[in-house]
Amino acid sequence: MPQTAIQTAFVSTKLTERQTTHIMSKDELIERLIELAAKRFKAPKEELEGSSDFFDALAIDSFQAMELMTDVEEAFDVEVPDYELQGVRTFEALAVVLESRV
């Protein structure tokens, strides 16, 4: 069955997003994570750094951190098991976890 133009465009977009994600450096991952967090929690991204403890910097609890992880998983088209996130409190540490998945 032939694909429609919309299906082809969607697949091409997904492939392009994945290819872009694969070549992201750790610093680019950190920057993207900060952007996602700043957007979700309406925080000034200029005040967030890779070494920032996102619980403290964003004044969030563990439930809100899981909401952020949902955003991250959707943005990078990955699934990260909860056990891999134990002890992860900084954007830098989260980027390290994501590096192996994107």
C-alpha positions as a Python dict, from the first residue, in 0.01 Angstrom:
ca = {
    (1, 'M'): (0, 0, 0),
    (2, 'P'): (159, 333, -103),
    (3, 'Q'): (215, 602, 159),
    (4, 'T'): (32, 930, 136),
    (5, 'A'): (229, 1253, 112),
    (6, 'I'): (145, 1330, 476),
    (7, 'Q'): (272, 990, 595),
    (8, 'T'): (592, 1033, 396),
    (9, 'A'): (647, 1383, 537),
    (10, 'F'): (586, 1254, 892),
    (11, 'V'): (834, 969, 850),
    (12, 'S'): (1091, 1205, 697),
    (13, 'T'): (1048, 1449, 984),
    (14, 'K'): (1090, 1173, 1242),
    (15, 'L'): (1404, 1045, 1070),
    (16, 'T'): (1547, 1396, 1052),
    (17, 'E'): (1473, 1454, 1422),
    (18, 'R'): (1641, 1128, 1517),
    (19, 'Q'): (1943, 1196, 1296),
    (20, 'T'): (1979, 1540, 1454),
    (21, 'T'): (1945, 1392, 1802),
    (22, 'H'): (2217, 1134, 1730),
    (23, 'I'): (2474, 1400, 1657),
    (24, 'M'): (2397, 1619, 1959),
    (25, 'S'): (2690, 1683, 2187),
    (26, 'K'): (2656, 1654, 2564),
    (27, 'D'): (2651, 2035, 2589),
    (28, 'E'): (2371, 2052, 2331),
    (29, 'L'): (2176, 1789, 2526),
    (30, 'I'): (2218, 1991, 2845),
    (31, 'E'): (2101, 2308, 2669),
    (32, 'R'): (1794, 2129, 2531),
    (33, 'L'): (1713, 1983, 2875),
    (34, 'I'): (1737, 2329, 3028),
    (35, 'E'): (1508, 2469, 2759),
    (36, 'L'): (1249, 2197, 2825),
    (37, 'A'): (1262, 2252, 3202),
    (38, 'A'): (1245, 2630, 3170),
    (39, 'K'): (943, 2601, 2944),
    (40, 'R'): (755, 2350, 3162),
    (41, 'F'): (815, 2535, 3489),
    (42, 'K'): (824, 2889, 3348),
    (43, 'A'): (1172, 2949, 3482),
    (44, 'P'): (1433, 3181, 3329),
    (45, 'K'): (1673, 2949, 3146),
    (46, 'E'): (1956, 3197, 3201),
    (47, 'E'): (1949, 3101, 3570),
    (48, 'L'): (1988, 2728, 3499),
    (49, 'E'): (2318, 2552, 3436),
    (50, 'G'): (2423, 2197, 3363),
    (51, 'S'): (2535, 2155, 3723),
    (52, 'S'): (2208, 2295, 3861),
    (53, 'D'): (2017, 2060, 4089),
    (54, 'F'): (1684, 2080, 3909),
    (55, 'F'): (1485, 2002, 4225),
    (56, 'D'): (1633, 2306, 4399),
    (57, 'A'): (1674, 2537, 4097),
    (58, 'L'): (1315, 2481, 3979),
    (59, 'A'): (1163, 2426, 4326),
    (60, 'I'): (999, 2103, 4207),
    (61, 'D'): (908, 1777, 4374),
    (62, 'S'): (951, 1422, 4246),
    (63, 'F'): (608, 1421, 4077),
    (64, 'Q'): (699, 1735, 3882),
    (65, 'A'): (1036, 1581, 3794),
    (66, 'M'): (850, 1286, 3640),
    (67, 'E'): (639, 1530, 3436),
    (68, 'L'): (964, 1680, 3311),
    (69, 'M'): (1088, 1333, 3221),
    (70, 'T'): (773, 1276, 3017),
    (71, 'D'): (855, 1593, 2823),
    (72, 'V'): (1215, 1475, 2779),
    (73, 'E'): (1114, 1130, 2659),
    (74, 'E'): (874, 1282, 2407),
    (75, 'A'): (1124, 1543, 2286),
    (76, 'F'): (1399, 1287, 2230),
    (77, 'D'): (1173, 996, 2134),
    (78, 'V'): (1322, 769, 2401),
    (79, 'E'): (1211, 575, 2706),
    (80, 'V'): (1425, 588, 3017),
    (81, 'P'): (1354, 331, 3291),
    (82, 'D'): (1301, 479, 3637),
    (83, 'Y'): (1592, 283, 3783),
    (84, 'E'): (1833, 470, 3552),
    (85, 'L'): (1716, 799, 3701),
    (86, 'Q'): (1787, 715, 4065),
    (87, 'G'): (2023, 975, 4204),
    (88, 'V'): (1997, 1196, 3894),
    (89, 'R'): (1951, 1553, 4016),
    (90, 'T'): (2134, 1769, 3762),
    (91, 'F'): (2084, 1847, 3397),
    (92, 'E'): (2438, 1722, 3334),
    (93, 'A'): (2366, 1384, 3497),
    (94, 'L'): (2044, 1355, 3301),
    (95, 'A'): (2231, 1429, 2978),
    (96, 'V'): (2472, 1143, 3056),
    (97, 'V'): (2175, 905, 3093),
    (98, 'L'): (2028, 1028, 2764),
    (99, 'E'): (2354, 1008, 2570),
    (100, 'S'): (2330, 632, 2553),
    (101, 'R'): (1974, 646, 2423),
    (102, 'V'): (1973, 918, 2159),
}
